[in-house]
């Protein structure tokens, strides 16, 4: 994909110099000699990024940014100010208005290209649609981390072993860390006043755990227990919060996903009351299968009947009867206490 970059500057030499640098690096460039023309080109061409001088006659860079942010067609285009002024007040004003970055004159080729590459990469990640669940948030964290926008060296953090049936954290406690599961399996669960357990989530290798209460500044709403011996990297809470809130765009994306995640979990609770038990069990089997077999090559569920029943929200006896029906129908096999999925497609059809 060839990105389009709009350059708005009233100095011809600067415009053409930037255009030459960008063209040599494979970008398509659009040029505008003043702010008003720049707004017209931005609306007509929808560039992937805009570089705009601040100090221009008639309509300065702040005016350009203001007009483009008001327009729904251009408000999400990454916007980088080009300025010879380095006063702190100018930086603050531009960022408060929604600018993504500054490049101060004079600049070298590497500085210019690096700033553009970073902003385009960030824009692509934040505009992507993620699933509104733990998987979606984990994917966002991973992409931000891999791109260098969320600077976490996962190998540099302390690693703890959490043995089978050992708690990672407990409901009601204040979070001190973000956790990254390197190996093993864990489950999140809540316990009601009657002592009944409801499973809120399953976690597999590569998942981040415990980010919601950190970002919402609340206590844990569930407990997390190891289903197998697990290796967990521990990232200090304050370090994670600082990384997220250093960038308002990244913070906003997290908040939107977290809100959607809560809505999805509430919807799952409501579905417990309305969906048939067969549908719920079929969906639970597929959910757990997809969580712990991300490459989709494995067909075995190594989760206890009790945990599956708690995830579904039914009695273990009811689950066992339903699994027996599935076995008779050729959907699953049960050997040595393990569930083997025989027909993923039929289970998937049944879950809707």
C-alpha positions, 0 to 999 in steps of 0.5 A: 500500500502506498500512503498519501501524505499531504504537506501544507507549508507556505514556503515552497522550498520546504514543501518540495524538500519534504516531498522529495524525501518522502517520495524517495521513501515510497510515499505519494505526496500532495502539496498545498501552499497555504492553510485554506488550500490545505483544508480543500485538498485534505477533504478532497483527497483524504490523505493518510497523514498531514504535515502542516506548518503552524505559522502561515498567513490567512489560516495558520496551522491551528486553524487547519487542525480545527477545521479538519477535526470538525469534519467527520471525513477528516477528523481521524487523519493523523496530523503532525505540526511542523514548526520552528517555534519550540515554546512549551505553550505551542506544543501544549496548545497543539496537543490539546487540539488533537495534534498527533506529533510535532517536528521542529525545524530544522530536522533531518531525514531520519527524524521526519521519516521516523515520525511519519512511520510511527504515526501511520503505524499507530493510526492503523492499529487504533483504527482496526476493529477488535473483538469486544472481549479479552481476546480483543484487548490482548490483541491490541496490547500485543500490536501496540507492544510489537510496534513499539508504541507500548514499550514493554520488554516482557523478558525484563520483568520478574516471572513467577510460577503459579502452581495448579490450584494456586490463586494468582489474585483474589476478588476484592483485592487492589491490583498491583500488577498487570500479568502476562501468561507465558505458559499454562492455563488459568481461569477467572471466577466469581463466587456468590453469597451461596458459595456457587462459582461463576467462571468469568474467563479462561486464559491461555499463553500470550494473554494479559490478565488484570488490566480492567481494574487497573485502568478503571482504578477498582478492585478485582471483581473476580479471582484467578486460579491456575488450572495447570502449573503456569509461568506469569510475567509481572508488570508493575501497575504504575508502569502499565498505566503510565504507558497507556495514558501517555497517549490519549489516543491509545487510552481512548481505544482501551476504554472503548474496548473495556466498555464493550467487554463489560457489555459482552459479559453482561449479555452472556449473563442474560443469555444464560436465562434465555438460551437453551442448555444445549446451545449454551453447552455447545457454545461453551465447548467452542469458546474453550476450544478456541481459547486453548487451541488458538492454532485450531489444530487441537480438538481436546478439552482438558477442562474439568466438568465442574469448570465447564458447568460453571462457565455455562451456568448450570449444574454439573449433572445437567452438563453431563447429561447434555455431553452424553447427548452430544456423544450419542449424536456424534458431536463429541467423544469422551475417552479417559475423562477427556472431551474430544470434539468430532464435529466443530461445524455442527456444534457451531451451528447449534450454538446460534 
